[in-house]
Amino acid sequence: MKAIIIDDERHVREGLLLLADWERFGIVTILEAEDGEQAKSLITEHRPEIIFTDMRMPRLDGINLLKWLHSSDIKSKTIVVSGYDDFDYMRNAIHYNSFDYILKPIEPDILNETLEKAVNEWKEQARTRKFLVNENRVVNEVKPLYWDRLFSTLCRTDSNSEAAVEKIRTEYEVPFLQVQKTIALIRIKPIVMKSFHGDEDLAFFTVTNIGNELLRKNNDGVCFRNIHKDGELVILFWNDKNIAYLLDQVYSLIYQFSKVCTSVALGKPSRNILEAYSSALEGYMRHDLTKVEKIIASETESRPLLHLLDYSNELKWAIKTGNPAGVESRLQEIFHTLESHHTLSLEQIDVWENQFEILRNNWLKEYKIESSSPFSPGTDYWREDGTVSFRRFKEEKIREFNELVEALTSMKYQKEKTNMQQIEEYLQQHYQEDVTLQEIADTFFLSREYISRKFKQEYKHTVIDYLTHIRLDKAMKLLENPYLKIYEVAYGVGYGNEKYFSKVFKKQVGMTPNEYRQSLSTKS
């Protein structure tokens, strides 16, 4: 800690230096100043925790120094030391929040008692300030995640929670159910690949801030990350007067920042947020990715989808030959059909990748290969202008098939995770989300019944019980942080309702989250 003694009489400064038990109170640096003007520079530079000051001094006296301290953000404890038992001095000292007032000549006991109280109060207030800083930091970190979750959930369900609607009304001052809502969707993938070197979290953080800066000015809406869809940025408008202007601004700012011209899919307005979202999603998923379009309308027409499963037998025999050239020749025929009679849309890419995954898994099982080298997904086929290069798409897909040929023909296999191990890893990675058994079944192309039976055989718990254990283990670690609120811990481990989280926690752990936190402090 630091202290400063401000007095125009040298012998007074020396007396304080000798009489105070500085070492006992942890004060290792003691500064000196002859008047308030000199003291201001030293205080600004060194930020001492304790200030001793006289009242009558040349240039800048004690009263004006106290005024300056009172108006600044300096949190020091000021002790006035004066040879005058003057009511006006005392009144000013009290008015400007001086900690105490000591009369000369100074008695050592009174000096050290006052100094001890000042040091203790400063430390207590410093702890409080640190707590508030940490609390604000945690809130600022958790708050965007909370709103991403809330708005993403509203876009997924046909019923609006009264609690969610009330929170939106309170936070954004919007009668959410009564207003028309329009949704725009932006593909974040080309921005992630071209401007953020694959860092999706940083890309979302940057682009949502750009969107929200614009929307916040006139409370036109909100920009958020859809936690239920990979790479999907959502702009929700509840003021339809400025949509065209705002979209143009968002588009321009994203381009200025990333140099990527990513298309924006705009849906039809509706009071029902699910309808508004579905309308935008239609254009978003069916738009021809090889074409540059600034705004994609919801009425986008698309050709039928090409299904890779329709070519499974031909591809299978080509792969059995173990000749990559033969596989590539068959793929080129499929690519020609895709380019001539279909649309390379997000929907088409999803269908291709999902069906390729099914075929690959089936072929690996047929060859009784329980392990293989990890496959790298081919997704880097975006041009700088935000469109998809059909050439790059073909190159990536040929590479994926070549990796599969190598895996099926090579005898140098590495241990691959079983389906159940993959599901366990998926639970470890997605415990913060609203994971369901059906979602897992869809993800791994297995039936719910098969997953339930096999998972319990290997892990001695049902999938949901295992997920609960993961969440509670994470929750117990978070509860070690005293600055996190219980509801923040709940949201952090995937529970949207604090009461339900507390109920599950008590059932599994035997005590409430608060009781568990108290038990930690008792042990320490």
C-alpha positions as CSV (number, residue, x, y, z in Angstrom):
1,M,0.0,0.0,0.0
2,K,1.0,3.7,-0.4
3,A,0.4,6.8,1.6
4,I,1.1,10.5,1.1
5,I,1.7,13.3,3.7
6,I,0.7,16.8,2.5
7,D,1.8,19.6,4.7
8,D,3.9,22.8,4.1
9,E,5.8,22.3,7.4
10,R,8.6,19.9,7.1
11,H,8.7,19.0,10.8
12,V,5.0,18.0,10.7
13,R,5.7,15.6,7.8
14,E,8.7,14.2,9.6
15,G,6.6,13.7,12.8
16,L,4.0,11.7,11.0
17,L,6.7,9.6,9.3
18,L,8.1,8.7,12.8
19,L,4.8,8.3,14.7
20,A,2.8,6.1,12.4
21,D,3.4,2.3,12.5
22,W,3.5,2.0,8.7
23,E,4.9,-1.5,8.5
24,R,2.1,-2.9,10.7
25,F,-0.5,-1.7,8.3
26,G,1.3,-2.9,5.1
27,I,2.2,0.6,3.9
28,V,5.6,0.4,2.2
29,T,5.7,3.6,0.1
30,I,5.2,7.0,1.7
31,L,5.2,10.1,-0.5
32,E,5.5,13.8,0.6
33,A,4.1,17.0,-0.8
34,E,4.4,20.6,0.4
35,D,1.0,21.8,-0.8
36,G,-2.1,20.6,-2.6
37,E,-0.9,21.5,-6.1
38,Q,2.2,19.3,-5.8
39,A,0.1,16.6,-4.1
40,K,-2.3,16.4,-7.1
41,S,0.5,15.3,-9.5
42,L,1.8,12.7,-7.0
43,I,-1.7,11.4,-6.3
44,T,-2.6,11.1,-10.0
45,E,0.6,9.2,-10.7
46,H,0.9,6.9,-7.7
47,R,-2.7,6.5,-6.5
48,P,-2.0,6.2,-2.8
49,E,-4.6,4.4,-0.6
50,I,-4.1,6.8,2.4
51,I,-3.8,10.6,2.2
52,F,-2.9,12.8,5.2
53,T,-3.4,16.5,4.5
54,D,-3.1,19.8,6.3
55,M,-5.8,22.4,5.7
56,R,-3.8,25.7,5.5
57,M,-1.3,25.5,2.7
58,P,0.1,27.8,0.0
59,R,-1.0,27.6,-3.7
60,L,-3.8,24.9,-3.1
61,D,-5.1,24.5,0.4
62,G,-6.7,21.5,2.0
63,I,-10.3,22.5,1.3
64,N,-9.7,22.8,-2.5
65,L,-7.7,19.6,-2.5
66,L,-10.6,17.8,-0.8
67,K,-12.9,19.2,-3.5
68,W,-10.6,17.9,-6.2
69,L,-10.5,14.4,-4.6
70,H,-14.3,14.3,-4.2
71,S,-14.8,15.1,-7.9
72,S,-12.2,12.5,-9.1
73,D,-12.4,8.7,-9.3
74,I,-9.7,8.3,-6.6
75,K,-10.8,5.9,-3.9
76,S,-8.2,6.9,-1.3
77,K,-9.0,7.4,2.4
78,T,-8.3,11.1,3.4
79,I,-7.3,12.0,7.0
80,V,-7.2,15.7,7.7
81,V,-4.4,16.8,10.1
82,S,-4.9,20.4,11.3
83,G,-3.7,22.7,14.1
84,Y,-7.0,24.5,14.0
85,D,-10.1,23.3,15.8
86,D,-12.2,25.2,13.3
87,F,-15.8,24.3,12.6
88,D,-15.6,25.5,9.0
89,Y,-12.7,23.2,8.4
90,M,-14.4,20.3,10.0
91,R,-17.6,21.0,8.0
92,N,-15.7,21.0,4.7
93,A,-13.9,17.8,5.7
94,I,-17.1,16.0,6.4
95,H,-18.8,17.4,3.3
96,Y,-16.1,16.2,1.0
97,N,-16.0,12.7,2.6
98,S,-12.8,13.0,4.6
99,F,-12.3,9.8,6.6
100,D,-11.3,11.5,9.8
101,Y,-10.0,14.8,11.3
102,I,-7.0,14.8,13.7
103,L,-5.8,17.9,15.6
104,K,-2.2,18.9,16.1
105,P,-0.2,18.2,18.2
106,I,-0.6,14.6,17.1
107,E,-0.9,11.8,19.6
108,P,0.7,8.5,18.4
109,D,-2.2,6.3,19.8
110,I,-4.9,8.4,18.1
111,L,-2.8,8.6,14.8
112,N,-2.3,4.8,14.6
113,E,-5.9,4.0,15.6
114,T,-7.2,6.3,12.9
115,L,-4.8,4.9,10.4
116,E,-5.8,1.3,11.2
117,K,-9.5,2.1,10.7
118,A,-8.8,3.9,7.4
119,V,-6.7,0.9,6.1
120,N,-9.3,-1.6,7.1
121,E,-12.2,0.4,5.5
122,W,-10.2,0.8,2.3
123,K,-9.5,-2.9,2.1
124,E,-13.2,-3.8,2.7
125,Q,-14.3,-1.3,0.0
126,A,-11.6,-2.7,-2.4
127,R,-13.0,-6.2,-1.9
128,T,-16.5,-4.9,-2.7
129,R,-15.2,-3.1,-5.8
130,K,-13.5,-6.2,-7.0
131,F,-16.6,-8.3,-6.4
132,L,-18.7,-5.8,-8.5
133,V,-16.2,-5.8,-11.3
134,N,-16.2,-9.6,-11.4
135,E,-19.9,-9.7,-11.2
136,N,-20.3,-7.2,-14.1
137,R,-17.8,-9.1,-16.1
138,V,-19.6,-12.4,-15.7
139,V,-23.0,-10.8,-16.5
140,N,-21.5,-9.2,-19.6
141,E,-20.1,-12.6,-20.7
142,V,-23.3,-14.6,-20.0
143,K,-25.9,-12.1,-21.2
144,P,-25.3,-12.5,-25.0
145,L,-25.3,-16.3,-24.6
146,Y,-28.6,-16.0,-22.7
147,W,-30.3,-13.9,-25.4
148,D,-28.9,-16.1,-28.2
149,R,-30.5,-19.1,-26.5
150,L,-33.8,-17.3,-25.8
151,F,-34.3,-16.0,-29.4
152,S,-33.1,-19.2,-31.0
153,T,-35.6,-21.2,-29.0
154,L,-38.4,-18.8,-30.1
155,C,-37.5,-19.4,-33.7
156,R,-37.8,-23.1,-33.1
157,T,-41.2,-23.5,-31.4
158,D,-44.7,-22.5,-32.3
159,S,-45.6,-21.4,-28.7
160,N,-44.1,-18.3,-27.1
161,S,-43.3,-18.5,-23.4
162,E,-44.9,-15.7,-21.3
163,A,-41.7,-15.4,-19.3
164,A,-39.6,-15.0,-22.5
165,V,-42.0,-12.4,-24.0
166,E,-42.0,-10.4,-20.7
167,K,-38.2,-10.5,-20.6
168,I,-38.0,-9.1,-24.2
169,R,-40.6,-6.4,-23.3
170,T,-38.5,-5.4,-20.3
171,E,-35.1,-5.5,-22.0
172,Y,-36.1,-4.1,-25.3
173,E,-39.3,-2.2,-24.5
174,V,-41.2,-4.0,-27.3
175,P,-44.7,-5.5,-27.2
176,F,-43.3,-8.6,-28.8
177,L,-46.5,-10.5,-29.5
178,Q,-48.3,-7.5,-31.0
179,V,-45.7,-6.3,-33.5
180,Q,-45.0,-7.6,-37.0
181,K,-41.7,-9.5,-37.1
182,T,-39.4,-9.9,-40.1
183,I,-36.3,-12.1,-40.1
184,A,-33.2,-12.0,-42.2
185,L,-30.6,-14.8,-42.2
186,I,-26.9,-14.5,-43.1
187,R,-24.5,-17.3,-43.9
188,I,-21.5,-16.8,-41.6
189,K,-19.4,-19.7,-43.1
190,P,-17.7,-17.7,-45.9
191,I,-16.8,-15.0,-43.4
192,V,-15.4,-17.5,-41.0
193,M,-13.3,-19.2,-43.7
194,K,-12.0,-16.1,-45.4
195,S,-11.6,-13.5,-42.7
196,F,-11.4,-15.3,-39.4
197,H,-9.2,-18.4,-40.3
198,G,-12.0,-20.8,-39.2
199,D,-12.6,-19.1,-35.8
200,E,-16.5,-19.2,-35.8
201,D,-17.0,-17.8,-32.3
202,L,-14.9,-14.7,-33.1
203,A,-16.8,-14.2,-36.4
204,F,-20.2,-14.4,-34.7
205,F,-19.0,-12.0,-31.9
206,T,-17.8,-9.5,-34.5
207,V,-20.7,-9.6,-36.9
208,T,-23.5,-9.6,-34.2
209,N,-21.9,-6.6,-32.7
210,I,-21.9,-4.8,-36.1
211,G,-25.6,-5.7,-36.5
212,N,-26.6,-4.7,-33.0
213,E,-24.8,-1.4,-33.1
214,L,-27.1,-0.4,-36.0
215,L,-30.3,-2.0,-34.6
216,R,-29.8,-0.5,-31.2
217,K,-29.9,3.1,-32.4
218,N,-33.7,3.2,-33.0
219,N,-34.6,-0.1,-31.3
220,D,-35.3,-1.7,-34.7
221,G,-34.6,-5.3,-33.6
222,V,-31.8,-7.6,-32.5
223,C,-29.0,-9.6,-34.1
224,F,-28.2,-13.1,-32.7
225,R,-26.5,-16.4,-33.3
226,N,-28.9,-19.3,-33.9
227,I,-27.5,-21.9,-31.4
228,H,-29.6,-24.6,-33.1
229,K,-28.1,-24.2,-36.6
230,D,-24.4,-24.2,-37.5
231,G,-23.2,-21.0,-39.1
232,E,-26.5,-19.1,-39.1
233,L,-26.7,-15.5,-38.1
234,V,-30.3,-14.1,-37.5
235,I,-31.5,-10.5,-37.7
236,L,-34.9,-10.1,-36.1
237,F,-36.7,-6.9,-37.0
238,W,-39.7,-5.6,-35.0
239,N,-39.8,-2.2,-36.7
240,D,-40.5,-2.7,-40.4
241,K,-39.9,0.9,-41.5
242,N,-36.1,0.7,-41.7
243,I,-35.5,-2.9,-42.9
244,A,-34.2,-2.1,-46.4
245,Y,-31.9,0.7,-45.1
246,L,-30.6,-1.4,-42.2
247,L,-30.0,-4.5,-44.4
248,D,-28.0,-2.3,-46.8
249,Q,-26.0,-0.9,-43.9
250,V,-25.3,-4.4,-42.4
251,Y,-24.3,-5.7,-45.8
252,S,-21.9,-2.8,-46.4
253,L,-20.4,-2.9,-43.0
254,I,-19.8,-6.7,-43.2
255,Y,-18.1,-6.2,-46.6
256,Q,-15.9,-3.3,-45.3
257,F,-14.8,-5.5,-42.4
258,S,-14.4,-8.9,-44.1
259,K,-14.4,-8.2,-47.9
260,V,-16.9,-11.0,-48.3
261,C,-20.2,-10.4,-50.1
262,T,-22.5,-12.8,-48.2
263,S,-26.1,-13.0,-49.3
264,V,-29.0,-12.1,-46.9
265,A,-32.2,-14.2,-47.0
266,L,-35.2,-12.0,-46.1
267,G,-38.5,-13.6,-45.0
268,K,-42.0,-12.3,-45.0
269,P,-43.4,-10.3,-42.0
270,S,-45.6,-12.1,-39.5
271,R,-46.6,-11.7,-35.8
272,N,-45.6,-15.3,-35.3
273,I,-41.8,-15.5,-35.0
274,L,-41.7,-19.1,-36.2
275,E,-43.6,-18.2,-39.4
276,A,-41.3,-15.3,-39.9
277,Y,-38.2,-17.5,-39.4
278,S,-39.5,-20.3,-41.6
279,S,-40.2,-17.8,-44.4
280,A,-36.6,-16.6,-44.3
281,L,-35.2,-20.1,-43.9
282,E,-36.9,-21.2,-47.1
283,G,-34.9,-18.7,-49.2
284,Y,-31.8,-19.2,-47.2
285,M,-31.7,-23.0,-47.8
286,R,-32.8,-23.1,-51.4
287,H,-30.8,-20.2,-52.9
288,D,-28.3,-21.0,-55.6
289,L,-25.0,-20.5,-53.8
290,T,-23.1,-20.1,-57.1
291,K,-25.0,-16.8,-57.8
292,V,-24.3,-13.4,-56.3
293,E,-27.5,-12.0,-54.8
294,K,-27.5,-9.3,-52.2
295,I,-31.0,-10.0,-50.9
296,I,-32.7,-13.4,-51.3
297,A,-36.5,-13.4,-51.3
298,S,-38.4,-16.1,-49.5
299,E,-40.2,-17.1,-52.8
300,T,-36.9,-18.4,-54.2
301,E,-37.6,-21.2,-56.7
302,S,-35.4,-24.3,-56.7
303,R,-34.9,-27.5,-58.7
304,P,-35.4,-30.9,-57.2
305,L,-32.7,-32.3,-54.9
306,L,-30.1,-34.7,-56.1
307,H,-29.8,-37.7,-53.7
308,L,-26.4,-39.4,-53.5
309,L,-28.1,-42.6,-52.2
310,D,-29.6,-43.1,-55.7
311,Y,-26.1,-43.7,-56.9
312,S,-25.0,-45.9,-54.0
313,N,-24.6,-49.2,-55.9
314,E,-22.6,-47.7,-58.7
315,L,-20.3,-45.8,-56.2
316,K,-19.9,-48.9,-54.1
317,W,-18.6,-51.0,-57.0
318,A,-16.3,-48.2,-58.1
319,I,-14.9,-48.0,-54.6
320,K,-14.5,-51.8,-54.3
321,T,-12.0,-51.6,-57.2
322,G,-9.7,-49.6,-55.0
323,N,-9.0,-47.3,-57.9
324,P,-9.4,-43.6,-57.1
325,A,-9.5,-42.7,-60.9
326,G,-12.5,-45.0,-61.4
327,V,-14.3,-43.4,-58.4
328,E,-13.5,-39.9,-59.7
329,S,-14.9,-40.8,-63.2
330,R,-18.2,-41.9,-61.7
331,L,-18.3,-38.8,-59.5
332,Q,-17.8,-36.5,-62.5
333,E,-20.9,-38.0,-64.0
334,I,-22.9,-37.2,-60.9
335,F,-21.4,-33.7,-60.7
336,H,-22.5,-33.1,-64.3
337,T,-26.1,-34.2,-63.4
338,L,-26.0,-31.9,-60.3
339,E,-24.9,-28.9,-62.3
340,S,-27.3,-29.5,-65.2
341,H,-30.5,-30.4,-63.5
342,H,-30.2,-29.3,-59.8
343,T,-29.3,-26.3,-57.7
344,L,-26.2,-26.1,-55.5
345,S,-28.0,-24.8,-52.4
346,L,-27.4,-25.1,-48.7
347,E,-30.2,-27.6,-48.7
348,Q,-28.5,-29.6,-51.5
349,I,-25.1,-29.5,-49.7
350,D,-26.7,-30.7,-46.5
351,V,-28.4,-33.6,-48.3
352,W,-25.2,-34.6,-50.0
353,E,-23.1,-34.5,-46.8
354,N,-25.7,-36.4,-44.7
355,Q,-26.1,-39.1,-47.3
356,F,-22.4,-39.4,-47.9
357,E,-22.1,-39.9,-44.1
358,I,-24.7,-42.7,-44.3
359,L,-22.9,-44.4,-47.2
360,R,-19.5,-44.1,-45.7
361,N,-20.7,-45.6,-42.3
362,N,-22.4,-48.4,-44.1
363,W,-19.4,-49.3,-46.2
364,L,-17.1,-49.2,-43.3
365,K,-19.4,-51.6,-41.4
366,E,-19.7,-53.9,-44.4
367,Y,-15.9,-54.2,-44.6
368,K,-16.0,-54.8,-40.9
369,I,-13.7,-51.9,-40.3
370,E,-14.2,-50.6,-36.8
371,S,-11.5,-48.0,-37.1
372,S,-10.0,-45.7,-39.7
373,S,-8.1,-42.5,-40.1
374,P,-10.2,-39.5,-39.1
375,F,-11.9,-37.9,-42.1
376,S,-11.6,-34.2,-42.7
377,P,-14.9,-32.7,-43.9
378,G,-14.6,-30.7,-47.2
379,T,-16.3,-27.3,-46.6
380,D,-13.8,-24.8,-47.9
381,Y,-15.4,-24.1,-51.3
382,W,-16.3,-20.4,-50.7
383,R,-15.0,-17.7,-53.0
384,E,-13.9,-14.2,-51.7
385,D,-17.3,-12.8,-52.9
386,G,-19.3,-15.1,-50.6
387,T,-20.4,-17.4,-53.4
388,V,-19.6,-21.1,-53.7
389,S,-17.1,-22.3,-56.3
390,F,-18.5,-25.4,-58.0
391,R,-15.0,-26.4,-58.9
392,R,-13.9,-26.3,-55.2
393,F,-17.0,-28.2,-54.2
394,K,-16.1,-31.0,-56.6
395,E,-12.5,-31.1,-55.5
396,E,-13.5,-31.4,-51.8
397,K,-16.0,-34.1,-52.5
398,I,-13.5,-36.1,-54.6
399,R,-11.0,-35.8,-51.9
400,E,-13.5,-37.1,-49.3
401,F,-14.2,-40.2,-51.5
402,N,-10.5,-40.7,-52.1
403,E,-10.0,-40.8,-48.3
404,L,-12.7,-43.4,-48.1
405,V,-11.1,-45.5,-50.8
406,E,-7.8,-45.4,-48.9
407,A,-9.5,-46.3,-45.6
408,L,-11.2,-49.3,-47.2
409,T,-8.1,-50.6,-49.1
410,S,-5.4,-49.9,-46.6
411,M,-4.5,-52.3,-43.7
412,K,-3.0,-49.5,-41.6
413,Y,-6.0,-48.6,-39.5
414,Q,-6.1,-46.5,-36.4
415,K,-8.6,-47.1,-33.6
416,E,-11.9,-45.3,-34.4
417,K,-14.5,-44.5,-31.8
418,T,-17.5,-46.8,-31.7
419,N,-20.9,-45.2,-32.2
420,M,-21.5,-45.1,-28.5
421,Q,-18.1,-43.5,-27.8
422,Q,-19.0,-40.9,-30.5
423,I,-22.3,-40.2,-28.8
424,E,-20.6,-39.9,-25.4
425,E,-18.2,-37.4,-26.9
426,Y,-21.1,-35.5,-28.4
427,L,-22.7,-35.2,-25.0
428,Q,-19.5,-33.9,-23.5
429,Q,-19.4,-31.2,-26.3
430,H,-23.1,-30.3,-26.4
431,Y,-24.2,-30.5,-22.7
432,Q,-25.0,-26.7,-22.7
433,E,-27.6,-27.3,-25.4
434,D,-31.1,-28.7,-25.4
435,V,-30.0,-32.2,-26.3
436,T,-32.7,-34.8,-27.0
437,L,-32.5,-38.5,-27.8
438,Q,-34.2,-37.8,-31.1
439,E,-31.6,-35.2,-32.0
440,I,-28.8,-37.7,-31.2
441,A,-30.5,-40.3,-33.3
442,D,-30.8,-37.9,-36.2
443,T,-27.2,-36.8,-35.8
444,F,-25.8,-40.4,-35.8
445,F,-28.3,-42.0,-38.2
446,L,-29.3,-44.6,-35.7
447,S,-32.7,-45.4,-34.1
448,R,-33.5,-44.1,-30.6
449,E,-34.2,-47.7,-29.4
450,Y,-30.8,-48.9,-30.6
451,I,-29.0,-45.9,-28.9
452,S,-30.9,-46.4,-25.7
453,R,-30.0,-50.1,-25.4
454,K,-26.4,-49.9,-26.5
455,F,-25.5,-46.8,-24.6
456,K,-26.8,-48.2,-21.3
457,Q,-24.9,-51.5,-22.0
458,E,-21.6,-49.6,-22.4
459,Y,-22.0,-46.8,-19.8
460,K,-24.5,-48.3,-17.3
461,H,-26.7,-45.2,-17.6
462,T,-29.3,-43.9,-19.9
463,V,-28.3,-41.2,-22.3
464,I,-30.4,-38.6,-20.4
465,D,-29.0,-39.7,-17.0
466,Y,-25.4,-39.5,-18.4
467,L,-26.1,-36.0,-19.8
468,T,-27.4,-35.0,-16.3
469,H,-24.2,-36.2,-14.7
470,I,-22.1,-34.2,-17.1
471,R,-24.1,-31.1,-16.5
472,L,-24.0,-31.5,-12.7
473,D,-20.3,-32.1,-12.7
474,K,-19.8,-28.9,-14.7
475,A,-22.2,-27.1,-12.4
476,M,-20.3,-28.1,-9.3
477,K,-17.1,-26.7,-10.8
478,L,-18.9,-23.4,-11.7
479,L,-20.4,-23.2,-8.1
480,E,-16.8,-22.9,-6.8
481,N,-16.8,-19.4,-8.3
482,P,-18.6,-17.3,-5.6
483,Y,-19.3,-14.5,-8.1
484,L,-21.6,-16.6,-10.3
485,K,-25.3,-16.4,-9.6
486,I,-27.2,-19.7,-9.4
487,Y,-29.3,-18.8,-12.6
488,E,-26.0,-18.1,-14.4
489,V,-24.7,-21.5,-13.4
490,A,-28.0,-23.1,-14.6
491,Y,-27.8,-21.4,-18.0
492,G,-24.1,-22.3,-18.3
493,V,-24.8,-26.0,-18.1
494,G,-27.9,-26.2,-20.3
495,Y,-30.8,-25.5,-17.9
496,G,-33.1,-22.7,-19.0
497,N,-35.0,-22.8,-15.7
498,E,-33.2,-22.1,-12.4
499,K,-35.9,-23.9,-10.2
500,Y,-35.7,-27.0,-12.3
501,F,-31.9,-27.0,-12.2
502,S,-32.0,-26.7,-8.4
503,K,-34.5,-29.6,-8.2
504,V,-32.3,-31.9,-10.3
505,F,-29.2,-30.8,-8.5
506,K,-30.7,-31.6,-5.1
507,K,-32.0,-35.0,-6.3
508,Q,-28.6,-36.0,-7.6
509,V,-26.3,-34.3,-5.1
510,G,-28.4,-34.4,-2.0
511,M,-28.4,-30.7,-1.4
512,T,-29.4,-27.5,-3.2
513,P,-26.8,-25.5,-5.2
514,N,-26.7,-22.9,-2.5
515,E,-26.1,-25.5,0.2
516,Y,-23.4,-27.1,-1.9
517,R,-21.6,-23.7,-2.3
518,Q,-21.8,-23.1,1.4
519,S,-20.3,-26.6,2.1
520,L,-17.3,-25.6,-0.1
521,S,-16.7,-22.5,1.9
522,T,-17.0,-24.5,5.2
523,K,-14.4,-27.0,3.9
524,S,-12.0,-24.3,3.0
